[in-house]
Amino acid sequence: MSVSCILAIIPARGGSKGIPRKNLADLCGKPLIAWSIETGNELVRLGAVERAIVSTDDEEIAHVARAHGADVPFMRPAELASDTAKATGYVIHAIDALAEMGETYDAVMLLQPTAPIRDAATVAEATKRFRAGGADSLISCYQEDYINELVMYVDEGNGFICPKTPLHNKGVRRQEHGPVMVRNGAIYIVRSAYVRATGQLVCDRPMLMRMRKIDSIDVDTPDDLTLLRAVLCR
């Protein structure tokens, strides 16, 4: 089934715990969310998506978003912005809210403010591939040549760690296990029907949009924000 209309959603809840008010944190002289708003608006201009909106439960975020050119057509219910709320909840809410306004979308793209290093041309190419590929979803990833289960351990909390795989100390060389693709959070595209049917954003065999590792900073901690500023605010 072909995909014609894509809705871009910039999700920005107000209750961030790791970095309080994270979406409004300063990044090179403008709030973090503004970077994704600019990308979304450029995608509309390029015709890659039909509409780009901000979904938030927070009045201040909505005000700041609009001041930076965002389309904020509704407020997200508080129950869809809690620490335990799943992304599919606000995605379906957005689809339903816009359907009540007479708009329907075949697919949804997420532009998370926490992963702002993405250029509109790259995202537009992702939409082009998705439309032509026939998959239920597409995600952006970077290639990791070293980190994999062979070097991963679980902290037991007692001064010891447990290996993720029994091969961790068998001397397997990096060249033998090969690279892996790591989801970086910058681009998600998913068919609306798939979200409704499964409650998931990523299918079992998603399409790939490659991005550079240096462009794959996803802000969850203060250290991530410091690194992002070092990369972007030069």
C-alpha positions in Angstrom: 0.0 0.0 0.0 1.5 3.3 -1.1 2.2 6.2 1.3 1.3 9.7 0.2 0.6 11.9 3.3 3.2 11.9 6.1 2.7 13.8 9.3 5.8 14.9 11.2 5.5 15.0 15.0 7.9 16.8 17.3 7.2 15.3 20.7 8.0 17.5 23.7 6.6 16.6 27.1 7.2 18.9 30.1 8.2 16.4 32.7 11.8 15.5 31.8 13.6 14.0 34.8 17.2 13.6 33.7 17.5 17.2 32.6 14.6 19.3 34.0 12.9 21.3 31.2 15.2 19.6 28.7 13.3 20.6 25.6 13.8 24.2 26.5 17.5 23.9 27.3 19.8 26.4 25.6 21.6 25.0 22.6 23.8 27.5 20.8 21.5 30.4 21.6 18.1 28.8 21.0 16.0 26.2 22.8 16.7 22.6 22.0 13.2 22.1 20.5 13.8 24.9 18.0 16.3 22.8 16.0 13.7 20.1 15.3 11.0 22.8 14.6 13.3 24.2 11.9 13.8 20.8 10.4 10.1 20.0 10.4 9.2 23.3 8.7 11.9 22.8 6.1 10.5 19.3 5.4 7.1 20.9 4.7 8.7 23.4 2.4 10.4 20.7 0.5 7.2 18.7 0.2 8.7 15.7 2.1 5.9 15.8 4.7 2.5 17.4 4.5 2.5 18.9 8.0 4.9 19.3 11.0 3.4 19.7 14.4 4.6 19.9 18.1 2.8 17.5 20.5 3.2 18.7 24.1 1.3 18.8 27.4 3.2 21.8 28.6 1.9 25.4 28.1 5.4 27.0 28.3 6.8 24.6 25.7 3.8 25.3 23.5 4.4 29.0 23.8 8.1 28.8 23.1 7.5 26.4 20.2 5.0 28.8 18.6 7.5 31.6 19.0 10.0 29.6 17.0 7.5 29.0 14.2 5.9 25.7 15.3 2.5 24.5 14.5 0.9 23.4 17.8 -2.7 22.5 16.9 -3.7 20.9 20.3 -2.4 20.1 23.7 -1.5 16.5 24.6 -3.4 15.0 27.5 -1.4 14.7 30.7 -1.8 10.9 30.8 0.0 10.7 27.5 3.0 12.6 28.8 3.8 10.7 32.0 7.1 8.9 32.7 5.5 5.6 31.8 3.5 6.7 28.7 4.5 5.1 25.5 5.2 7.1 22.3 2.5 5.3 20.5 0.0 6.9 22.8 0.7 10.5 21.6 1.2 9.3 18.0 -2.4 7.9 17.9 -3.7 10.9 19.8 -2.2 13.2 17.1 -3.6 11.1 14.3 -7.1 11.1 15.9 -7.1 14.8 16.8 -6.2 15.8 13.2 -8.7 13.3 11.8 -11.4 15.2 13.7 -10.2 18.3 11.8 -10.6 16.5 8.5 -7.0 15.5 8.0 -5.7 11.9 7.5 -2.2 10.7 7.2 -0.8 7.4 5.9 2.3 7.6 8.0 3.9 9.5 10.9 7.5 10.7 11.3 8.9 11.5 14.7 11.5 14.2 15.0 12.6 13.9 18.6 14.1 17.2 20.0 16.7 15.2 21.8 18.4 14.1 18.6 18.7 17.4 16.7 21.7 16.8 14.5 19.9 16.0 11.3 19.6 18.0 8.1 16.4 18.3 6.2 17.9 16.8 3.0 18.8 13.6 4.9 15.3 13.3 6.4 13.7 14.1 3.0 15.7 11.3 1.5 14.4 9.0 4.2 10.8 9.8 3.3 11.6 9.2 -0.3 13.0 5.7 0.5 10.1 4.9 2.8 7.5 5.8 0.2 9.3 3.6 -2.3 10.2 0.7 0.0 6.9 -0.7 1.1 8.0 -1.4 4.7 6.0 -0.6 7.8 8.7 1.5 9.4 12.1 3.2 8.8 14.6 4.2 11.5 17.9 6.1 11.4 21.0 4.3 12.7 24.8 4.7 12.9 27.3 2.0 12.4 29.1 0.8 15.5 32.3 -1.2 14.8 33.2 -2.2 18.3 30.4 -2.1 20.8 28.3 -5.3 20.8 27.3 -8.0 23.3 30.9 -9.2 23.5 31.8 -6.1 25.5 28.5 -5.6 27.4 27.9 -6.4 31.0 25.1 -5.9 33.5 25.9 -4.2 36.8 24.7 -6.6 39.6 24.9 -3.7 42.1 27.3 -5.6 44.4 30.6 -4.7 42.9 30.4 -7.4 40.2 29.1 -7.4 36.6 27.5 -10.2 34.6 28.4 -10.7 30.9 25.7 -10.4 28.3 27.2 -13.4 26.4 29.4 -16.4 27.5 31.7 -15.5 24.6 32.8 -12.3 26.3 36.2 -13.7 27.3 36.9 -16.1 24.5 39.1 -13.8 22.5 36.7 -13.1 19.6 38.2 -10.4 17.5 36.3 -7.3 16.5 36.8 -8.2 12.8 35.1 -11.6 13.4 31.8 -10.3 14.8 31.5 -7.4 12.3 29.7 -4.1 12.7 26.1 -3.5 14.0 23.6 -0.8 13.3 22.5 1.2 16.4 19.3 3.1 16.4 20.0 6.8 17.1 16.6 8.3 17.7 16.9 11.0 15.0 14.3 9.7 12.5 11.4 7.3 12.9 8.8 6.8 10.1 5.9 4.4 10.6 2.7 3.6 8.8 -0.4 4.9 10.7 -2.2 1.6 10.2 0.8 -0.4 11.7 0.8 1.8 14.9 -2.9 1.2 15.4 -2.7 -2.6 14.7 0.4 -3.3 16.8 1.0 -0.5 19.3 4.6 -0.3 18.0 6.6 2.3 16.1 9.3 -0.1 14.8 8.5 -3.2 12.9 10.5 -6.4 13.0 12.3 -5.6 9.7 12.5 -1.8 9.4 14.1 0.1 6.6 17.5 1.8 7.3 18.6 5.4 7.0 22.3 5.6 7.8 23.7 8.5 9.7 27.2 9.3 10.9 28.1 8.4 14.5 29.1 12.0 15.2 25.6 13.1 14.2 23.9 10.6 16.5 24.0 12.3 19.9 20.7 11.7 21.7 20.3 13.8 24.8 19.3 11.9 27.9 21.8 13.2 30.5 23.7 16.4 31.3 26.8 14.9 29.8 24.9 14.3 26.5 23.9 17.9 26.4 27.5 19.0 27.1 28.7 16.9 24.2 26.0 18.2 21.9 27.0 21.7 22.6 30.6 20.9 21.9 29.7 19.5 18.5 27.2 22.2 17.4 28.2 25.4 19.1 31.5 25.8 17.4 
